């Protein structure tokens, strides 16, 4: 079984597409683009071509995932650098990649054109960007995708372990928004009754469902010992009992065990994510993303909900 999973990943690795602004902190350069225009931006980038970029929101998780590769000729994880920059400006990004020792060899540079069409062309499993329309296009193409918010001041030197810890919200991220809609249309008690009645019926996959299933395969080939892996998966959801059981039953049915599950109800997710030491967190509620971003790199998953309306609050 293990050999089958290894072979599967070697033939079809976990593919992550990431924009240069998501991998590196380009806020200063982007501000020049916004205020002074493309010519000033190009001039600045060329002047700084040999000056390494600072680490961005997606750096830690990409770095740690790439370090899980055992064979560079048949990697389990591949990263494609994707940018609206011109090919002429690609050198600074790749110079920075080399400076930090990231094993990134692939890239797409479009001179201002949208990146969305290239997500399915590359077979990307997860797309990370700061650009709303590119993220939405990736979702439409069937990939898991998130818009990363402004990078937090995270000290990535304080955690010297070789784990990668990825945390997900549940409904409308890993799972479909079906249960959210029960709450929205019929209220909290109807939601609880529905979830208790369907506790043993697995939920449908949400936008990150397939990514979680593939990440679980990567988790399986990096076990320290039975049940303990370098890839640590956490579910951090606003559900609480009695709506918790369906989460566990769904993960069990999918064969995608979580290493941690936190049913926080109406409590803030940020302290839990900080305690977990997550390297990235995905949520469809913008307020949860912004709250978490002070302690962990966080990505907003496009969904059907308004930014300020709580979904599935605690009873």
C-alpha positions as a printed NumPy array, in Angstrom:
array([[  0.   ,   0.   ,   0.   ],
       [  2.792,   2.428,   0.93 ],
       [  4.663,   1.644,  -2.305],
       [  1.462,   2.313,  -4.262],
       [  1.051,   5.749,  -2.653],
       [  4.71 ,   6.611,  -3.229],
       [  4.434,   5.629,  -6.862],
       [  1.217,   7.585,  -7.258],
       [  2.776,  10.746,  -5.817],
       [  5.964,  10.298,  -7.844],
       [  3.897,  10.061, -11.043],
       [  1.401,  12.758, -10.052],
       [  2.991,  15.021,  -7.425],
       [  1.162,  17.528,  -5.272],
       [  1.362,  20.661,  -7.422],
       [  1.24 ,  24.129,  -5.934],
       [  1.012,  27.252,  -8.061],
       [  2.024,  30.39 ,  -6.191],
       [  2.292,  34.   ,  -7.288],
       [  5.477,  35.934,  -6.659],
       [  3.577,  38.287,  -4.307],
       [  2.352,  35.293,  -2.286],
       [  5.761,  33.619,  -2.043],
       [  7.668,  36.847,  -1.413],
       [  6.818,  40.137,   0.27 ],
       [  6.463,  42.559,  -2.634],
       [  4.276,  45.1  ,  -0.859],
       [  6.777,  47.939,  -1.293],
       [  7.222,  47.203,  -4.992],
       [  3.481,  46.803,  -5.502],
       [  2.871,  50.187,  -3.861],
       [  5.209,  51.748,  -6.44 ],
       [  3.225,  50.033,  -9.194],
       [ -0.052,  51.343,  -7.764],
       [  1.134,  54.931,  -7.185],
       [  3.692,  55.539,  -9.942],
       [  2.759,  53.09 , -12.685],
       [  4.297,  50.2  , -14.545],
       [  7.416,  51.999, -15.814],
       [  8.513,  52.988, -12.29 ],
       [  7.778,  49.452, -11.083],
       [  9.865,  47.877, -13.842],
       [ 12.74 ,  50.278, -13.188],
       [ 12.681,  49.471,  -9.457],
       [ 12.61 ,  45.711, -10.045],
       [ 15.5  ,  45.858, -12.484],
       [ 17.543,  48.012, -10.088],
       [ 16.958,  45.408,  -7.37 ],
       [ 17.405,  42.357,  -9.587],
       [ 20.226,  40.974,  -7.436],
       [ 18.697,  41.985,  -4.094],
       [ 16.777,  39.031,  -2.593],
       [ 13.105,  39.58 ,  -1.882],
       [ 11.729,  39.223,   1.633],
       [  9.711,  36.156,   2.596],
       [  5.962,  36.396,   2.03 ],
       [  2.837,  34.728,   3.383],
       [  3.277,  31.499,   1.438],
       [  7.007,  31.087,   1.985],
       [  6.998,  28.877,   5.087],
       [  4.533,  26.305,   3.826],
       [  6.197,  26.095,   0.4  ],
       [  9.672,  25.761,   1.917],
       [  8.581,  23.012,   4.301],
       [  6.616,  21.085,   1.679],
       [  9.54 ,  21.121,  -0.74 ],
       [ 11.846,  19.781,   1.962],
       [  9.672,  16.648,   2.106],
       [ 10.935,  15.594,  -1.323],
       [ 13.206,  12.559,  -1.223],
       [ 14.116,  12.39 ,  -4.917],
       [ 14.496,  15.59 ,  -6.924],
       [ 14.039,  13.63 , -10.143],
       [ 10.685,  12.27 ,  -8.936],
       [  9.459,  14.795,  -6.363],
       [  6.324,  14.309,  -4.276],
       [  5.774,  18.099,  -4.295],
       [  6.266,  20.513,  -7.188],
       [  5.911,  24.279,  -7.029],
       [  5.234,  26.477, -10.05 ],
       [  6.062,  30.163,  -9.694],
       [  3.247,  32.082, -11.411],
       [  3.352,  35.812, -12.023],
       [  1.786,  38.616, -14.027],
       [  5.283,  40.069, -14.297],
       [  7.053,  39.982, -17.646],
       [  9.645,  37.291, -18.381],
       [ 12.253,  40.079, -18.204],
       [ 11.39 ,  40.584, -14.519],
       [ 11.457,  36.868, -13.713],
       [ 15.159,  36.962, -12.865],
       [ 14.695,  38.667,  -9.488],
       [ 12.143,  36.068,  -8.435],
       [ 14.356,  33.147,  -9.476],
       [ 17.43 ,  34.807,  -7.954],
       [ 15.522,  34.979,  -4.666],
       [ 14.409,  31.351,  -5.029],
       [ 18.058,  30.329,  -5.416],
       [ 19.17 ,  32.533,  -2.495],
       [ 16.746,  30.796,  -0.123],
       [ 17.511,  27.32 ,  -1.444],
       [ 13.99 ,  26.621,  -2.705],
       [ 13.8  ,  23.787,  -5.224],
       [ 11.539,  25.652,  -7.663],
       [ 12.333,  25.099, -11.324],
       [  9.04 ,  25.822, -13.068],
       [  7.37 ,  29.142, -13.798],
       [  4.805,  31.101, -15.792],
       [  5.196,  34.851, -16.47 ],
       [  2.423,  36.531, -18.465],
       [  3.248,  40.278, -18.814],
       [  0.021,  41.377, -17.16 ],
       [ -2.308,  38.685, -18.488],
       [ -4.526,  36.724, -16.095],
       [ -3.04 ,  33.584, -14.545],
       [ -6.316,  31.669, -14.284],
       [ -6.05 ,  29.765, -17.605],
       [ -2.63 ,  28.415, -16.641],
       [ -3.853,  26.785, -13.418],
       [ -5.526,  23.816, -15.173],
       [ -2.795,  23.848, -17.84 ],
       [ -0.223,  23.07 , -15.134],
       [ -2.546,  20.66 , -13.291],
       [ -2.281,  22.735, -10.122],
       [ -3.82 ,  21.249,  -6.942],
       [ -3.487,  24.435,  -4.857],
       [ -3.163,  27.999,  -6.106],
       [ -2.04 ,  30.82 ,  -3.799],
       [ -2.141,  34.455,  -4.829],
       [ -2.914,  37.989,  -3.654],
       [ -4.959,  38.697,  -6.786],
       [ -8.712,  38.221,  -6.322],
       [ -9.626,  37.569,  -9.963],
       [ -6.831,  35.017, -10.449],
       [ -7.944,  33.158,  -7.316],
       [-11.565,  33.127,  -8.483],
       [-10.508,  31.884, -11.929],
       [ -8.533,  29.071, -10.303],
       [-11.6  ,  28.072,  -8.262],
       [-13.714,  28.069, -11.426],
       [-11.097,  25.804, -13.032],
       [-11.54 ,  23.31 , -10.186],
       [ -8.41 ,  23.943,  -8.123],
       [ -8.242,  24.702,  -4.436],
       [ -7.321,  28.382,  -4.281],
       [ -6.971,  31.136,  -1.709],
       [ -6.103,  34.814,  -1.569],
       [ -3.323,  35.325,   0.948],
       [ -3.605,  38.43 ,   3.081],
       [ -0.776,  40.751,   4.109],
       [  2.03 ,  38.671,   5.63 ],
       [  2.181,  38.569,   9.432],
       [  5.426,  39.186,  11.255],
       [  6.056,  35.497,  11.83 ],
       [  9.477,  34.393,  13.034],
       [ 10.033,  31.248,  10.99 ],
       [ 13.328,  30.583,  12.749],
       [ 11.743,  29.809,  16.107],
       [ 10.351,  26.468,  14.89 ],
       [ 13.277,  24.25 ,  13.987],
       [ 11.29 ,  21.044,  13.453],
       [ 10.805,  19.517,  10.009],
       [  7.005,  19.321,  10.139],
       [  4.585,  21.188,   7.933],
       [  1.345,  22.079,   9.733],
       [ -1.658,  23.044,   7.612],
       [ -4.986,  24.071,   9.148],
       [ -8.386,  24.256,   7.46 ],
       [-11.826,  25.527,   8.314],
       [-14.492,  22.889,   7.688],
       [-17.726,  23.937,   5.988],
       [-17.356,  25.616,   2.568],
       [-13.592,  24.876,   2.637],
       [-12.843,  21.175,   3.177],
       [-16.537,  20.251,   3.153],
       [-19.328,  21.515,   0.891],
       [-21.461,  24.506,   2.024],
       [-24.558,  22.275,   2.193],
       [-24.8  ,  22.415,   5.988],
       [-24.133,  26.16 ,   6.027],
       [-27.19 ,  26.592,   3.818],
       [-29.354,  24.648,   6.297],
       [-28.389,  27.158,   8.973],
       [-28.824,  30.133,   6.639],
       [-32.264,  29.082,   5.416],
       [-33.742,  27.4  ,   8.504],
       [-31.813,  28.549,  11.563],
       [-29.456,  27.088,  14.135],
       [-31.731,  24.452,  15.672],
       [-32.594,  23.082,  12.239],
       [-28.875,  22.924,  11.482],
       [-28.124,  20.961,  14.68 ],
       [-31.043,  18.59 ,  14.055],
       [-29.891,  18.027,  10.472],
       [-26.296,  17.322,  11.506],
       [-27.304,  14.923,  14.283],
       [-29.661,  13.099,  11.932],
       [-26.91 ,  12.835,   9.294],
       [-23.963,  12.369,  11.631],
       [-22.873,   9.138,   9.952],
       [-23.513,  10.364,   6.392],
       [-20.278,  11.79 ,   4.959],
       [-20.421,  15.352,   3.67 ],
       [-19.617,  16.176,   0.076],
       [-16.194,  17.637,  -0.68 ],
       [-15.799,  21.397,  -0.685],
       [-13.297,  23.454,  -2.701],
       [-10.349,  22.094,  -0.666],
       [-11.659,  18.513,  -0.409],
       [ -9.516,  17.086,  -3.212],
       [ -6.46 ,  18.978,  -2.001],
       [ -6.935,  17.506,   1.481],
       [ -7.173,  14.002,   0.009],
       [ -3.936,  14.448,  -1.918],
       [ -2.222,  16.085,   1.071],
       [ -3.257,  13.043,   3.128],
       [ -1.316,  10.82 ,   0.724],
       [  1.752,  12.979,   1.311],
       [  1.089,  12.647,   5.03 ],
       [  0.991,   8.852,   4.698],
       [  4.431,   8.565,   3.076],
       [  6.083,  10.711,   5.753],
       [  5.095,   8.822,   8.887],
       [  7.586,   8.882,  11.771],
       [  5.619,   6.009,  13.267],
       [  2.025,   4.78 ,  12.906],
       [ -0.262,   7.809,  13.004],
       [  2.527,  10.393,  13.405],
       [  3.687,  12.268,  10.301],
       [  5.83 ,  15.213,   9.248],
       [  2.66 ,  16.471,   7.537],
       [  0.275,  17.581,  10.279],
       [ -3.322,  18.384,   9.351],
       [ -5.666,  20.403,  11.546],
       [ -9.369,  21.224,  11.289],
       [-10.351,  24.443,  13.085],
       [-14.093,  24.949,  12.777],
       [-16.831,  27.081,  14.305],
       [-18.877,  23.908,  14.759],
       [-19.339,  22.596,  18.268],
       [-21.158,  19.6  ,  19.763],
       [-23.572,  18.149,  18.746],
       [-22.467,  19.071,  15.19 ],
       [-18.94 ,  17.741,  15.7  ],
       [-19.53 ,  14.04 ,  14.969],
       [-20.252,  14.482,  11.277],
       [-16.83 ,  16.094,  10.775],
       [-15.062,  13.048,  12.237],
       [-17.268,  10.568,  10.407],
       [-16.626,  12.358,   7.095],
       [-12.843,  12.394,   7.556],
       [-13.01 ,   8.711,   8.51 ],
       [-15.055,   7.857,   5.401],
       [-12.661,   9.771,   3.152],
       [ -9.613,   8.095,   4.672],
       [ -8.152,  11.502,   5.518],
       [ -7.413,  11.513,   9.251],
       [ -6.795,  14.875,  10.892],
       [ -4.02 ,  15.15 ,  13.464],
       [ -5.948,  17.859,  15.293],
       [ -9.572,  18.989,  15.344],
       [-10.739,  22.066,  17.219],
       [-14.464,  22.77 ,  17.597],
       [-14.26 ,  26.388,  18.719],
       [-17.877,  27.556,  18.483],
       [-17.947,  31.354,  18.762],
       [-14.396,  31.582,  20.153],
       [-11.558,  33.132,  18.199],
       [ -9.548,  30.749,  16.027],
       [ -6.299,  32.726,  16.271],
       [ -5.158,  31.444,  19.719],
       [ -5.795,  27.841,  18.635],
       [ -3.825,  28.311,  15.418],
       [ -1.016,  29.958,  17.347],
       [ -0.905,  27.03 ,  19.798],
       [ -0.845,  24.587,  16.873],
       [  2.028,  26.489,  15.265],
       [  0.258,  26.296,  11.906],
       [  2.253,  27.35 ,   8.864],
       [ -0.878,  28.301,   6.925],
       [ -4.636,  28.454,   7.551],
       [ -7.545,  28.486,   5.094],
       [-11.035,  29.846,   5.831],
       [-13.958,  31.091,   3.747],
       [-14.904,  33.782,   6.282],
       [-12.861,  36.937,   5.779],
       [-13.199,  37.962,   9.427],
       [-11.639,  34.651,  10.554],
       [ -8.841,  35.065,   8.009],
       [ -8.06 ,  38.599,   9.158],
       [ -8.222,  37.541,  12.802],
       [ -5.867,  34.62 ,  12.23 ],
       [ -3.445,  36.573,  10.034],
       [ -1.865,  38.24 ,  13.057],
       [ -0.392,  34.894,  14.137],
       [ -0.329,  32.63 ,  11.061],
       [ -0.194,  33.125,   7.274],
       [ -3.824,  32.92 ,   6.21 ],
       [ -5.759,  32.526,   2.989],
       [ -9.309,  33.523,   2.135],
       [-11.198,  30.861,   0.164],
       [-13.867,  32.389,  -2.098],
       [-17.3  ,  31.272,  -0.98 ],
       [-20.985,  32.066,  -1.035],
       [-21.064,  34.065,   2.212],
       [-20.885,  37.75 ,   3.016],
       [-17.693,  38.807,   4.777],
       [-19.346,  39.976,   8.006],
       [-22.051,  37.352,   8.609],
       [-21.078,  34.539,  11.002],
       [-21.683,  31.029,   9.71 ],
       [-22.732,  28.227,  12.042],
       [-22.238,  30.05 ,  15.345],
       [-22.203,  28.236,  18.665],
       [-25.533,  27.566,  20.336]])
